[in-house]
């Protein structure tokens, strides 16, 4: 078996790894530049969960050569072989990526001009002489495409980033909406933090108020083009229909014979000694299932076989391909089988969920059945290492940084800002990351000081660290992993300064959940029974008692981590199992109340999905939020659809318009009626922003009822 040197670290730790094809070889991409892709190149991406399970993606730019795409295919096959054939494989093409793929990059994907053949390298620098224009598209899956520096490329309906190195201008068209501004700001912040190491100033510019610096670069301003609709494929076919084919010779001349001409299928049709293609090509997607008893040659040739099938059917070259090993079937694949049963009803050894392109049908009712092709995996940010390096933490106070007592490392207060310096070694060289953690209740002065002090610390280290700004509640898994196996404790407010903590006599409740990378957070929430969640562990601290409450779906690991939270808060804990609570427990929480009791979150094979229903493009459409969704993904100017499998929620934002309010229920009903798994008659609950019941909020980690007290745009501008 061929073993490339890069394979030695592949899949060894949870997180994302990316390589580019350079001169027919495999070269790692710096982690600070994850999410940036040259359109002339081909890439290999590996996402590893803590299970472990694997997603293996081959990404092809629109201008990459045949040689480069061929090399990517060879390396993907070799890496799949190295990992024992366990990965679920995806073929991704520029502008047509699966939502599993886009979910890895919550701040968006950047398409850069050129490639390795043009001498363009993936290097993190402090180059302040950059001049480029990025066109930002998308409300859920964000794509930033480099275009020519010309006023001719602007339009009134979108946001653009004029990147001048030291200064980054976010230009907002007069017709672009609030949520698009928020997402464009995340791209700008990502460029500043990851590509400039925090050494750039971001400004938001409105159409018609351009500063002279922009005019100097782009020349005299010409007329701005009107808003343009998103370029989305029109799909009106019946997504419930699919065909199943037996592949008789995947290693040589590919031959296929139809097993069933339309779904739903029976699981028994998948013979363990063969390979099968599930053809949903009319939906721009096909699957190749590898039976455990199929020959080695057949399994290795799976991707090539799928490509040959596409060609034989005259399908688009952009057709998404997913190669699935037995035991690693995705939710999307399983939905075509009426009787699918997993062993112990849990996910297989290669857990992965994928989603495809959402249909947008102009001037006709939105095809809600297309949403069934969208199952997002809980993608996490990339993990630099296992967090075992050196950690130093300072609190921002009076415009200066004050060292935090190492005994309190891992505790963060919402009224503070912190600088966390992480130092680690790789390939014999010491590297550094500066995390700037900004509490949601910190002052404007502290926010500004935290940014200034970060740059000052970076300067003192020769500009070598990578800078990452983190808003309370948005902590990446690597940051959570820095505290030696202990959970990160986040207090809702207060400060770590003397006398700044909440009263020790008050009742406090902490929500603890462990992520797929095994890192965990304990977040202070409202001390009410409605905050509980059957999937998690909670620590309740009163003046007299301390309880560790274990929900039915929680893990023993989470209980063990909760004991660390108790050691910090003080007190002798009493273990409480859900359903066996003493009366004093409920009294401390103000009495029994309804809370999240659905166990769908617990190692589910049917993960919850969040969609946004919006007519901002001129027609009412629905798009899935890629990756692991959070409360901040609820767009206040949209109607959101949350599918928890046994129930549908329609969440109406305060700024949603009448078309969205009246059209979203129709999409929800059609979505249920067209589900290939036959889910008909399940309840649809409509709720309004600010009046969310626990059955809804329980799907979001540490729900914050005060989140919208501050305008989201003001909150993100504070990070500039």
C-alpha positions in Angstrom: 0.0 0.0 0.0 1.3 3.5 -0.9 1.8 5.6 2.2 2.5 9.3 1.6 4.3 11.1 4.3 1.3 13.4 4.9 -0.8 10.4 5.7 1.2 9.8 8.9 -0.8 12.6 10.7 -4.1 12.1 8.7 -7.0 11.3 10.9 -5.0 11.1 14.1 -6.9 13.9 15.9 -10.4 15.3 15.5 -10.8 18.2 13.2 -10.1 19.4 9.7 -7.0 18.8 7.6 -6.5 20.4 4.1 -3.9 19.7 1.4 -3.3 21.2 -2.0 -2.0 19.5 -5.1 1.3 21.1 -5.9 3.4 19.8 -8.8 1.6 16.4 -8.5 2.4 16.2 -4.8 0.4 16.7 -1.6 1.2 19.9 0.4 -0.5 21.0 3.6 -2.4 24.3 3.7 -1.6 26.5 6.7 -4.5 26.3 9.2 -4.9 30.0 9.3 -5.9 30.0 5.6 -8.5 27.2 5.8 -11.4 28.2 3.7 -9.4 30.0 1.0 -9.2 28.1 -2.3 -7.4 29.0 -5.5 -9.7 28.5 -8.5 -6.8 27.0 -10.5 -6.1 24.2 -8.0 -7.3 20.9 -6.6 -7.5 20.1 -2.9 -8.0 17.1 -0.5 -9.9 17.7 2.8 -10.2 15.2 5.6 -12.6 15.8 8.5 -12.2 13.5 11.5 -14.6 13.1 14.4 -13.7 11.8 17.9 -15.4 8.5 17.1 -13.3 8.4 14.9 -15.1 8.6 11.6 -14.1 10.4 8.5 -15.3 12.6 5.7 -12.9 12.7 2.7 -13.5 15.5 0.2 -11.8 16.1 -3.2 -12.3 19.8 -4.2 -11.8 20.9 -7.8 -11.5 24.5 -8.8 -13.1 25.7 -12.1 -9.7 26.3 -13.7 -7.7 23.3 -12.3 -6.0 21.2 -14.9 -6.8 17.6 -15.8 -3.5 16.5 -14.4 -4.2 18.2 -11.0 -7.7 16.7 -10.7 -6.3 13.3 -11.6 -3.6 13.6 -9.0 -6.3 14.6 -6.4 -8.3 11.5 -7.3 -5.2 9.3 -6.8 -4.3 10.8 -3.4 -8.0 10.6 -2.3 -8.0 6.9 -3.2 -4.7 6.3 -1.4 -5.9 8.1 1.7 -9.2 6.2 1.8 -7.2 3.0 1.5 -4.8 4.1 4.3 -7.9 4.7 6.6 -9.2 1.3 5.9 -11.9 2.3 3.4 -13.9 3.9 6.3 -14.3 7.5 5.0 -17.4 8.8 3.3 -16.0 10.3 0.1 -17.3 13.5 -1.6 -16.4 15.0 -4.9 -16.8 18.8 -4.6 -16.7 21.3 -7.5 -16.3 25.1 -7.1 -19.7 26.9 -6.5 -21.4 23.5 -6.1 -20.0 22.3 -2.8 -22.2 20.2 -0.5 -23.4 21.8 2.7 -21.3 19.3 4.6 -18.3 21.0 3.0 -19.5 24.6 3.5 -20.4 23.7 7.1 -16.7 23.5 8.0 -16.2 27.2 7.2 -18.8 29.2 9.2 -17.2 32.4 8.2 -17.4 31.6 4.5 -15.3 30.3 1.6 -13.0 32.5 -0.3 -12.2 31.8 -4.0 -8.9 33.3 -5.0 -7.7 33.9 -8.6 -4.9 31.8 -9.9 -3.2 28.8 -8.5 0.0 26.9 -7.9 0.8 27.1 -11.6 0.8 30.9 -11.4 3.1 30.9 -8.4 0.4 31.6 -5.9 1.2 30.1 -2.5 -0.8 29.5 0.7 1.2 31.7 3.1 0.1 33.6 6.2 1.8 37.0 6.0 1.5 40.5 7.2 1.5 41.8 3.6 -0.2 45.2 3.7 0.1 45.8 -0.1 -2.9 43.6 -1.0 -5.4 45.1 -3.5 -8.4 42.9 -4.3 -12.2 43.0 -4.6 -14.3 40.2 -3.1 -18.0 39.7 -4.0 -19.9 38.2 -1.1 -22.8 36.0 -1.9 -25.1 33.9 0.3 -27.1 34.2 3.5 -26.3 30.8 5.0 -23.4 29.3 3.0 -21.2 32.3 2.3 -18.9 32.5 -0.7 -16.4 35.3 -1.3 -15.3 35.3 -4.9 -12.3 37.5 -6.1 -13.3 39.6 -9.0 -11.6 42.4 -11.0 -11.1 45.7 -9.2 -13.8 47.6 -11.1 -17.0 49.5 -10.3 -18.6 47.4 -13.1 -18.6 44.4 -10.7 -20.6 46.1 -8.0 -24.4 45.8 -7.6 -26.9 47.3 -5.2 -28.1 44.1 -3.7 -24.8 42.6 -2.4 -21.9 43.3 -0.1 -18.3 43.6 -1.4 -15.0 43.7 0.4 -12.4 46.1 -0.9 -9.3 44.7 0.6 -6.4 47.1 0.6 -4.2 45.3 3.1 -3.9 47.6 6.0 -7.5 48.8 5.5 -10.5 46.5 4.8 -13.7 48.2 3.6 -17.0 46.3 3.7 -19.1 48.0 1.0 -22.9 47.5 1.4 -25.2 48.0 -1.5 -28.3 50.2 -0.9 -30.5 47.1 -1.3 -28.6 44.5 0.7 -30.2 43.4 3.9 -29.1 43.2 7.5 -28.3 39.5 7.7 -26.1 39.7 4.6 -24.3 42.6 6.2 -23.7 40.4 9.3 -22.3 37.6 7.2 -20.1 39.9 5.1 -18.7 41.3 8.3 -17.7 37.8 9.4 -15.7 37.4 6.2 -14.0 40.7 6.8 -13.1 39.8 10.4 -11.8 36.5 9.2 -9.5 38.2 6.7 -8.2 40.5 9.3 -7.6 37.9 11.9 -6.4 35.0 9.8 -4.6 36.7 6.8 -3.4 39.9 8.4 -2.8 38.5 11.9 -5.1 41.2 13.3 -3.1 44.0 11.7 -5.8 45.7 9.6 -8.6 48.1 10.3 -12.2 47.2 9.1 -14.7 49.9 8.1 -18.3 49.5 6.9 -19.1 51.7 4.0 -22.6 52.5 2.6 -23.2 52.9 -1.1 -22.9 56.6 -1.9 -20.6 57.3 1.1 -17.3 55.8 -0.2 -14.1 57.3 1.2 -11.4 58.7 -1.0 -9.2 55.6 -0.4 -11.7 53.5 -2.4 -12.1 56.1 -5.1 -8.3 56.2 -5.5 -8.1 52.5 -6.1 -11.3 52.0 -8.2 -11.3 55.3 -10.0 -14.2 57.6 -10.6 -17.4 55.9 -9.5 -19.7 54.8 -12.2 -23.4 53.8 -12.0 -24.0 50.9 -9.7 -25.8 47.9 -11.3 -29.2 46.9 -9.8 -29.5 43.9 -7.5 -29.2 40.5 -9.1 -30.8 37.2 -8.0 -28.6 34.4 -6.7 -27.4 32.0 -9.4 -29.1 28.8 -8.3 -30.2 25.8 -10.3 -33.9 25.6 -11.1 -35.0 22.2 -9.9 -38.7 21.2 -10.1 -38.3 17.4 -10.4 -39.8 15.0 -7.8 -37.0 14.6 -5.3 -38.8 11.5 -3.9 -37.9 9.4 -7.0 -34.6 7.6 -7.3 -33.3 4.4 -9.0 -31.1 1.7 -7.6 -28.4 0.0 -9.7 -26.2 -3.0 -9.1 -22.6 -2.5 -10.2 -21.3 -5.8 -11.5 -17.7 -4.9 -12.3 -16.4 -1.7 -10.7 -12.8 -2.6 -11.3 -12.9 -2.9 -15.1 -15.6 -2.2 -17.7 -18.4 -0.7 -15.6 -21.7 -2.5 -16.0 -24.9 -1.6 -14.2 -28.2 -3.3 -14.0 -31.3 -1.7 -12.5 -32.5 -3.3 -9.2 -35.5 -0.9 -8.6 -36.7 1.9 -10.8 -38.1 4.2 -8.0 -37.8 4.8 -4.3 -38.6 3.9 -1.6 -36.3 0.9 -1.5 -35.9 -2.0 0.9 -32.6 -2.3 2.8 -32.4 -6.0 1.9 -31.8 -4.9 -1.7 -28.2 -4.0 -0.8 -26.4 -7.3 -1.1 -23.3 -7.2 1.1 -20.9 -8.6 -1.6 -21.7 -6.0 -4.2 -21.6 -2.3 -4.9 -24.7 -0.3 -5.7 -25.5 3.2 -7.2 -28.4 5.1 -5.8 -29.2 7.5 -8.7 -30.9 10.7 -7.7 -29.1 12.4 -10.6 -32.1 14.5 -11.4 -31.3 16.1 -8.0 -27.7 16.6 -9.1 -26.5 13.9 -6.8 -25.6 10.2 -6.9 -24.5 7.7 -4.2 -22.2 4.7 -4.5 -22.6 2.2 -1.7 -19.7 -0.2 -1.0 -20.8 -3.6 0.4 -18.5 -5.0 3.1 -17.9 -8.1 1.0 -17.2 -6.3 -2.2 -13.7 -6.9 -3.7 -10.9 -4.6 -2.8 -10.6 -3.6 -6.5 -14.3 -2.7 -6.6 -14.1 -0.6 -3.5 -11.0 1.2 -4.6 -12.5 2.0 -8.0 -15.7 3.4 -6.4 -15.2 7.1 -7.3 -14.1 6.3 -10.8 -17.2 4.1 -11.2 -19.5 6.8 -10.1 -17.9 9.3 -12.5 -18.3 6.7 -15.4 -22.0 6.4 -14.4 -22.5 10.1 -14.5 -21.0 10.2 -18.0 -23.1 7.3 -19.2 -26.3 9.1 -18.1 -25.2 12.4 -19.6 -25.5 14.1 -16.2 -23.8 17.4 -15.5 -20.1 17.2 -14.6 -21.1 19.2 -11.5 -23.2 16.3 -10.2 -22.3 15.7 -6.6 -20.9 12.2 -5.8 -20.9 10.6 -2.4 -19.2 7.2 -1.9 -20.4 5.4 1.2 -19.0 2.4 3.0 -21.3 -0.1 4.6 -21.9 1.1 8.2 -21.3 4.7 7.4 -24.5 5.5 5.6 -25.6 9.1 5.7 -29.0 10.3 6.7 -29.7 11.5 3.2 -28.9 8.0 1.8 -31.0 6.2 4.3 -34.1 8.3 3.7 -34.7 6.5 0.4 -35.3 3.2 2.2 -38.6 2.7 3.9 -37.4 0.1 6.4 -33.9 1.2 7.2 -32.6 0.0 10.5 -29.2 0.8 12.0 -27.5 -1.6 14.4 -28.7 -0.5 17.9 -30.2 2.5 16.0 -27.0 4.5 16.3 -24.7 5.9 13.8 -22.2 3.6 12.1 -18.4 3.8 12.2 -18.2 6.5 9.6 -20.8 8.9 10.8 -21.4 11.8 8.4 -24.3 13.8 7.2 -24.4 15.6 3.9 -26.6 18.0 2.2 -26.9 19.2 -1.4 -28.0 22.2 -3.3 -31.2 23.9 -2.3 -33.6 24.6 -5.2 -34.7 28.1 -5.9 -37.6 28.3 -8.3 -38.5 31.7 -9.6 -42.1 32.9 -9.8 -43.5 29.5 -8.8 -44.0 27.9 -5.4 -40.7 26.8 -3.8 -40.1 23.0 -4.2 -39.9 22.1 -0.5 -39.2 18.5 -1.3 -35.7 19.6 -2.3 -34.9 20.3 1.4 -34.8 16.5 2.1 -31.5 16.5 0.3 -30.0 18.6 3.0 -28.6 17.0 6.1 -25.8 18.9 7.8 -23.2 17.2 9.8 -22.1 18.9 13.0 -19.0 20.3 11.5 -16.4 21.9 13.9 -13.6 24.3 13.4 -10.2 22.8 12.6 -8.2 21.5 15.6 -4.6 22.7 15.5 -3.5 20.0 18.0 -4.8 18.4 21.1 -4.4 21.5 23.3 -1.5 20.1 25.3 0.8 23.2 24.7 1.5 26.1 27.0 -1.3 28.5 27.9 -1.0 32.1 29.3 -4.1 34.2 30.0 -4.5 37.9 30.7 -7.6 40.0 31.6 -8.2 43.4 30.0 -8.3 46.0 32.7 -7.9 49.8 32.5 -6.5 49.5 29.0 -3.8 47.1 30.1 -3.5 43.4 30.3 -3.4 41.9 33.8 -2.2 38.3 34.3 -4.9 35.9 35.4 -4.2 33.4 38.3 -3.4 30.1 36.6 -5.6 28.4 39.2 -8.6 30.0 37.5 -7.6 29.2 33.9 -10.7 28.1 32.0 -13.1 30.5 33.8 -14.4 33.4 31.7 -16.8 36.1 32.7 -19.2 37.9 30.4 -18.2 41.3 31.7 -14.5 40.8 30.8 -12.3 40.5 27.8 -9.3 38.1 27.8 -6.1 37.4 25.9 -5.2 33.7 25.7 -1.7 33.0 24.3 -1.3 29.4 23.2 2.2 28.1 22.3 2.8 24.7 20.8 5.5 22.9 18.7 5.1 21.5 15.3 7.9 20.1 13.1 10.4 21.2 15.8 9.3 24.9 15.5 7.4 26.8 18.2 4.2 28.4 17.0 1.6 30.7 18.7 -2.1 31.5 18.7 -3.6 34.5 20.4 -7.3 34.0 21.2 -9.0 37.3 22.1 -12.1 36.4 24.0 -14.7 39.1 24.2 -17.5 38.9 26.8 -21.0 39.9 25.6 -21.4 42.3 28.6 -17.9 43.9 28.3 -17.7 47.6 27.7 -16.9 49.3 24.4 -13.6 50.5 25.9 -12.7 47.0 26.9 -13.5 45.7 23.4 -11.3 48.3 21.8 -8.6 47.7 24.4 -8.6 44.0 23.8 -8.0 44.5 20.0 -5.2 47.0 20.7 -3.5 44.8 23.3 -3.7 41.8 20.9 -1.8 43.6 18.2 0.6 44.9 20.9 1.3 41.3 22.1 1.6 40.1 18.5 4.2 42.9 17.8 6.2 41.9 20.9 6.4 38.4 19.4 7.6 39.6 15.9 4.2 39.3 14.3 4.4 35.4 14.2 1.2 34.4 16.1 -2.1 33.6 14.5 -4.9 35.8 15.9 -8.4 34.5 16.6 -11.1 36.8 18.0 -13.8 34.9 19.9 -17.2 36.2 20.9 -18.8 34.7 24.1 -20.8 31.7 23.1 -18.9 31.1 19.8 -15.9 29.3 21.2 -14.1 27.0 18.7 -13.3 23.4 19.9 -9.6 24.1 20.0 -10.0 26.9 22.5 -12.2 24.7 24.6 -9.5 22.0 24.5 -6.8 24.1 26.2 -7.8 23.4 29.8 -6.3 19.9 30.2 -9.5 17.9 29.9 -11.6 20.3 32.0 -14.6 22.1 30.7 -14.5 25.8 29.8 -16.7 27.6 32.4 -18.5 30.7 31.1 -20.3 33.0 33.5 -23.2 34.9 32.0 -21.9 38.2 33.4 -19.7 39.8 36.1 -15.9 40.0 36.0 -13.0 38.1 37.4 -11.8 41.2 39.2 -12.0 41.2 43.0 -15.6 41.6 44.0 -16.9 41.3 40.5 -18.4 37.8 40.7 -22.1 37.2 41.1 -23.3 36.8 44.7 -22.3 33.5 46.2 -25.7 33.3 47.9 -27.6 33.4 44.6 -28.9 30.4 42.8 -26.9 29.5 39.7 -27.4 27.0 36.9 -24.7 25.8 34.5 -25.4 23.9 31.3 -22.7 21.4 30.3 -22.4 19.7 26.9 -19.5 17.9 25.3 -18.9 18.3 21.5 -17.8 15.8 18.9 -14.1 16.7 19.6 -14.6 15.8 23.3 -14.0 19.4 24.3 -16.8 20.8 26.6 -18.3 24.1 27.9 -20.2 24.8 31.0 -22.3 27.9 30.3 -24.3 29.7 33.0 -28.0 29.9 32.1 -31.2 31.2 33.6 -31.8 29.3 36.9 -35.1 27.9 35.8 -36.4 24.4 35.1 -37.2 25.5 31.6 -33.4 25.7 30.9 -32.9 21.9 31.5 -32.3 19.6 28.6 -32.7 15.8 28.7 -29.5 15.4 26.5 -27.1 17.2 28.8 -25.8 17.6 32.3 -26.5 20.6 34.6 -24.9 21.9 37.8 -27.3 23.7 40.2 -25.7 25.7 43.0 -27.7 27.3 45.8 -26.7 28.8 49.1 -27.4 25.5 50.8 -27.0 22.7 48.2 -25.2 21.7 45.0 -26.7 19.3 42.5 -25.3 17.5 39.4 -28.4 16.7 37.3 -27.9 14.1 34.6 -30.4 14.0 31.7 -31.4 10.7 30.3 -29.4 11.3 27.1 -26.3 12.7 28.8 -23.0 10.8 29.0 -20.9 9.7 32.0 -18.0 11.8 30.6 -20.2 14.9 30.9 -21.1 14.0 34.5 -17.3 13.6 35.3 -16.7 17.1 33.8 -19.5 18.5 35.9 -17.6 17.5 39.0 -14.9 19.9 38.0 -17.5 22.7 37.7 -18.6 21.8 41.3 -15.0 22.0 42.5 -14.8 25.6 41.2 -18.2 26.7 42.5 -17.7 24.9 45.9 -20.1 22.7 47.8 -20.7 19.0 48.2 -22.6 17.7 45.2 -25.7 15.5 45.2 -26.1 13.4 42.0 -29.6 13.7 40.6 -30.9 11.6 37.7 -33.7 12.9 35.5 -37.0 11.7 36.8 -35.7 11.2 40.4 -35.3 14.8 41.5 -35.9 15.7 45.2 -38.4 18.4 45.9 -35.7 20.8 47.0 -34.2 20.6 43.5 -37.4 21.9 41.9 -37.9 24.5 44.6 -34.5 26.0 43.9 -35.4 26.4 40.2 -38.7 28.0 41.0 -40.8 25.0 40.5 -41.3 22.3 37.8 -41.7 23.6 34.3 -41.7 22.3 30.8 -38.2 21.7 29.3 -36.5 20.0 26.3 -37.3 16.3 26.7 -36.6 15.1 23.2 -33.7 12.6 23.0 -33.2 13.2 19.3 -29.9 15.0 20.0 -28.4 11.9 21.7 -26.2 10.1 19.2 -29.0 10.5 16.7 -29.1 9.2 13.2 -31.6 11.9 12.4 -29.9 15.2 13.3 -31.9 18.4 13.7 -31.8 20.7 10.7 -32.3 24.5 10.5 -33.5 26.3 7.4 -34.1 30.0 6.7 -37.2 31.0 4.7 -36.6 34.3 2.9 -37.8 36.3 -0.1 -34.8 38.7 0.0 -33.9 37.5 -3.5 -37.3 38.4 -4.9 -38.9 35.0 -4.5 -39.6 32.9 -1.4 -37.0 30.2 -0.9 -35.6 28.0 1.9 -31.9 27.4 2.5 -30.3 25.1 5.2 -27.9 26.6 7.7 -24.7 24.5 7.0 -22.7 23.0 9.8 -23.6 23.1 13.5 -26.2 25.8 14.0 -26.3 28.2 16.9 -28.8 30.8 18.2 -27.0 33.5 16.2 -28.0 31.7 13.0 -31.6 32.7 13.6 -32.0 35.7 11.2 -34.3 38.2 12.8 -35.5 39.3 9.3 -36.5 35.8 8.2 -38.8 32.9 9.2 -36.7 29.9 10.3 -37.7 26.3 10.0 -36.3 23.9 12.6 -36.8 20.2 11.8 -36.3 18.0 14.9 -37.7 14.9 13.2 -40.7 14.4 15.4 -41.8 18.0 15.2 -41.4 21.1 12.9 -41.0 24.6 14.4 -41.5 27.8 12.4 -39.7 30.7 14.1 -40.8 34.1 13.0 -38.2 36.9 13.4 -39.4 40.3 14.4 -38.3 41.8 11.1 -39.7 39.1 8.8 -42.0 40.5 6.1 -45.6 39.4 5.3 -44.6 37.3 2.3 -42.3 35.2 4.5 -44.8 34.9 7.3 -47.6 33.7 5.0 -45.4 31.5 2.7 -43.3 29.7 5.2 -46.1 27.5 6.6 -46.9 26.3 3.1 -43.2 25.4 2.6 -43.3 23.5 6.0 -46.4 21.6 5.0 -45.0 20.6 1.6 -41.7 19.7 3.2 -43.5 17.2 5.4 -45.8 15.9 2.6 -42.8 15.2 0.2 -40.6 13.5 2.8 -39.4 10.2 1.2 -39.4 8.6 4.7 -43.2 9.0 4.9 -43.4 11.5 7.8 -46.9 12.8 7.5 -49.0 14.3 10.1 -46.3 15.4 12.5 -47.0 18.7 14.2 -45.9 22.1 13.0 -45.5 24.7 15.8 -45.3 28.4 15.0 -43.5 30.6 17.5 -42.3 34.2 17.6 -39.0 35.8 18.4 -38.8 36.5 22.1 -41.5 34.0 23.0 -39.7 30.7 22.4 -40.8 27.6 24.4 -38.2 25.2 26.0 -39.1 22.6 23.3 -37.5 25.0 20.8 -34.7 26.6 22.8 -33.5 23.2 24.0 -32.0 22.5 20.5 -29.6 25.4 21.0 -26.7 25.2 23.4 -27.1 27.6 26.3 -29.9 29.7 24.9 -29.6 33.4 25.7 -33.0 35.1 26.1 -31.3 38.5 26.1 -29.3 38.0 22.8 -31.5 40.3 20.8 -31.5 43.1 23.4 -28.5 44.4 21.4 -28.8 45.0 17.7 -26.8 42.2 16.0 -25.1 44.7 13.6 -24.0 46.8 16.6 -22.6 43.6 18.2 -20.5 42.7 15.2 -19.4 46.3 14.6 -17.9 46.1 18.1 -15.5 43.5 16.8 -14.2 45.7 14.1 
